Amino acid sequence: MATTTAGISVESQADEGRLNLGSTLMTAAAIGFIGYAAIFFVRNFTDGFLELGVGPNEVNVGRTEIEAFSPSLFHYVSHLQIAVSGFIAATGLAVAVLAWFGVRRGHVWAWAGAVGAPVLGLAVALPAHYPWDLDTVGHLGLIYLATAIFVAGALIALPPILRSARGE
């Protein structure tokens, strides 16, 4: 017997449980993205300017040296870090809302949007870390952890989402 959750047919309590668990994990991971963005933002204004998991082995100068070398370069790097943190936080917020209010209700469009946004962001951002050895655990570890949790949630929610989309 099918039940209806916000207009979406859910075949079983198991499917409803998978949607709840999957969307909860996706939302928690999205909040983790926001947390990472907040750390990145705050570090921009502290002595940890370039040090979110990036040390002298990756970048051999710090805030003071960059500012002394070129104040305009320093301000440019600072504005990029602020902008990146804003976009990471905005993506996290959008994904959290899609997961909590859309995926939880079995909407395939919400699942696609919640998955597509961070996939696009990570597909663009991550490859630039590897050629210059900026892929340290300290720098990307929190993102890797949040992404693993997010992927688990998305995969848990996917079967009931697909059954709902097929009208089963």
C-alpha positions as CSV (number, residue, x, y, z in Angstrom):
1,M,0.0,0.0,0.0
2,A,1.4,3.4,-1.0
3,T,1.3,6.4,1.2
4,T,1.6,10.0,0.1
5,T,4.2,12.4,1.4
6,A,3.7,15.9,0.1
7,G,2.1,14.7,-3.1
8,I,4.8,12.0,-3.8
9,S,3.8,8.4,-3.6
10,V,6.1,6.5,-1.2
11,E,5.7,2.7,-1.6
12,S,6.7,1.7,1.9
13,Q,7.8,2.9,5.3
14,A,11.3,1.7,4.3
15,D,11.3,4.1,1.4
16,E,10.2,6.9,3.6
17,G,12.9,6.0,6.1
18,R,15.5,6.0,3.3
19,L,14.3,9.4,2.1
20,N,14.5,10.8,5.7
21,L,18.0,9.3,6.4
22,G,19.4,10.2,3.0
23,S,18.1,13.8,3.1
24,T,19.3,14.2,6.7
25,L,22.8,13.1,5.7
26,M,22.8,15.3,2.7
27,T,21.6,18.3,4.8
28,A,24.2,17.6,7.5
29,A,27.0,17.5,4.8
30,A,25.7,20.7,3.3
31,I,25.9,22.4,6.7
32,G,29.4,21.0,6.8
33,F,30.1,22.9,3.5
34,I,28.8,26.1,5.2
35,G,31.1,25.4,8.2
36,Y,34.1,25.0,5.9
37,A,33.2,28.2,4.2
38,A,33.0,30.0,7.6
39,I,36.4,28.7,8.6
40,F,37.9,29.8,5.3
41,F,36.3,33.2,5.7
42,V,37.6,33.8,9.2
43,R,41.1,32.6,8.4
44,N,41.3,35.3,5.7
45,F,41.3,37.9,8.5
46,T,43.7,36.1,10.9
47,D,47.2,35.0,11.0
48,G,46.0,31.8,9.2
49,F,45.6,33.8,5.9
50,L,46.9,31.1,3.6
51,E,47.1,28.3,6.2
52,L,43.9,26.3,6.0
53,G,45.9,23.1,5.7
54,V,48.5,24.8,3.6
55,G,51.9,25.3,5.2
56,P,55.4,26.3,4.2
57,N,55.8,23.1,2.1
58,E,53.0,24.3,-0.2
59,V,53.3,28.1,0.0
60,N,56.6,29.4,1.2
61,V,55.3,32.9,2.2
62,G,52.6,34.1,4.5
63,R,50.3,37.0,5.0
64,T,53.0,39.4,6.0
65,E,55.3,38.6,3.2
66,I,52.6,38.8,0.5
67,E,51.4,42.1,1.9
68,A,55.0,43.5,2.0
69,F,55.7,42.2,-1.5
70,S,52.5,43.6,-3.0
71,P,49.7,45.2,-1.1
72,S,47.5,45.0,-4.2
73,L,48.2,41.3,-4.6
74,F,47.4,40.7,-1.0
75,H,44.1,42.5,-1.4
76,Y,43.3,40.5,-4.5
77,V,44.0,37.1,-2.8
78,S,42.0,38.3,0.2
79,H,39.0,39.2,-2.0
80,L,39.2,35.8,-3.8
81,Q,39.2,34.0,-0.4
82,I,36.2,36.0,0.7
83,A,34.3,35.4,-2.6
84,V,35.1,31.6,-2.6
85,S,33.9,31.3,1.0
86,G,30.7,33.1,0.1
87,F,30.1,30.8,-2.9
88,I,30.8,27.7,-0.8
89,A,28.4,28.8,1.9
90,A,25.8,29.8,-0.7
91,T,26.0,26.4,-2.3
92,G,25.8,24.7,1.1
93,L,22.7,26.6,2.0
94,A,21.0,25.9,-1.4
95,V,21.9,22.2,-1.1
96,A,20.7,22.0,2.5
97,V,17.3,23.5,1.6
98,L,16.9,21.3,-1.5
99,A,17.8,18.2,0.6
100,W,15.7,19.0,3.6
101,F,12.6,20.2,1.9
102,G,12.7,18.5,-1.5
103,V,14.6,15.2,-1.3
104,R,12.9,14.4,2.0
105,R,9.6,14.6,0.1
106,G,10.8,12.4,-2.8
107,H,11.2,15.1,-5.5
108,V,13.6,14.0,-8.2
109,W,14.3,17.6,-9.3
110,A,15.4,18.5,-5.7
111,W,17.7,15.5,-5.6
112,A,19.2,16.4,-9.0
113,G,19.7,20.0,-7.9
114,A,21.1,19.0,-4.5
115,V,23.6,16.6,-6.2
116,G,24.4,18.8,-9.2
117,A,25.4,22.0,-7.4
118,P,28.3,20.5,-5.3
119,V,29.3,18.2,-8.1
120,L,29.8,21.2,-10.4
121,G,31.6,23.2,-7.7
122,L,33.9,20.3,-6.8
123,A,34.5,19.4,-10.5
124,V,35.8,22.9,-11.1
125,A,37.7,23.5,-7.8
126,L,39.3,20.2,-6.9
127,P,41.5,19.6,-10.0
128,A,43.4,22.9,-9.4
129,H,44.6,21.6,-6.0
130,Y,46.5,18.6,-7.3
131,P,49.2,20.0,-9.7
132,W,50.6,22.3,-6.9
133,D,50.2,19.9,-4.0
134,L,47.5,21.9,-2.4
135,D,45.5,18.7,-1.8
136,T,46.5,18.4,1.9
137,V,44.2,16.7,4.4
138,G,44.2,19.9,6.4
139,H,43.1,21.9,3.4
140,L,40.6,19.5,1.8
141,G,39.9,17.0,4.5
142,L,36.7,18.6,5.8
143,I,35.4,18.9,2.2
144,Y,36.3,15.3,1.6
145,L,34.5,14.2,4.8
146,A,31.4,16.3,4.0
147,T,31.4,15.0,0.4
148,A,31.6,11.4,1.6
149,I,28.7,11.9,4.0
150,F,26.8,13.7,1.2
151,V,27.4,10.9,-1.3
152,A,26.2,8.3,1.2
153,G,23.0,10.3,1.8
154,A,22.4,10.8,-1.9
155,L,22.9,7.1,-2.6
156,I,20.5,6.1,0.2
157,A,17.8,8.5,-1.0
158,L,18.2,7.6,-4.7
159,P,16.2,4.3,-4.9
160,P,13.0,5.7,-3.5
161,I,13.5,8.9,-5.5
162,L,13.7,6.8,-8.7
163,R,10.7,4.7,-7.7
164,S,8.7,7.8,-7.1
165,A,9.8,9.3,-10.4
166,R,8.7,6.2,-12.3
167,G,5.4,6.3,-10.5
168,E,5.9,3.0,-8.8
